[in-house]
Amino acid sequence: MWLQSGARPIRLDARVKAKKHDKTANALLPASPKGAAAVFPTLQQQLLAKATLTPAWPKL
């Protein structure tokens, strides 16, 4: 789904390694910028996001 819409899943490398990706859709993605790496939020960042979004979500 992500690949078909042109988005690059953050765990795409793991899916490619496990051979569980859509090869056609993956081939259509533009190349990643040289030296680019996935960035994962820290636990603290995740908790802050959850605390911010949970009460606001019904209003969005």
BELGIUR-V12274 format. One record per residue. N is the residue number from 1. RES is the residue in three letters. D_CENTER is the distance of its C-alpha to the mean C-alpha in whole Angstrom. Layout:
BEGIN
<<N & RES & D_CENTER> <N & RES & D_CENTER>>
END
This chain:
BEGIN
<<1 & MET & 12> <2 & TRP & 8> <3 & LEU & 10> <4 & GLN & 13> <5 & SER & 12> <6 & GLY & 11> <7 & ALA & 8> <8 & ARG & 6> <9 & PRO & 4> <10 & ILE & 3> <11 & ARG & 6> <12 & LEU & 8> <13 & ASP & 11> <14 & ALA & 12> <15 & ARG & 12> <16 & VAL & 14> <17 & LYS & 16> <18 & ALA & 17> <19 & LYS & 18> <20 & LYS & 16> <21 & HIS & 14> <22 & ASP & 15> <23 & LYS & 17> <24 & THR & 18> <25 & ALA & 15> <26 & ASN & 14> <27 & ALA & 17> <28 & LEU & 17> <29 & LEU & 14> <30 & PRO & 15> <31 & ALA & 15> <32 & SER & 13> <33 & PRO & 15> <34 & LYS & 18> <35 & GLY & 17> <36 & ALA & 13> <37 & ALA & 11> <38 & ALA & 8> <39 & VAL & 9> <40 & PHE & 9> <41 & PRO & 12> <42 & THR & 15> <43 & LEU & 17> <44 & GLN & 19> <45 & GLN & 16> <46 & GLN & 15> <47 & LEU & 18> <48 & LEU & 19> <49 & ALA & 16> <50 & LYS & 17> <51 & ALA & 21> <52 & THR & 21> <53 & LEU & 19> <54 & THR & 21> <55 & PRO & 24> <56 & ALA & 23> <57 & TRP & 21> <58 & PRO & 24> <59 & LYS & 25> <60 & LEU & 22>>
END
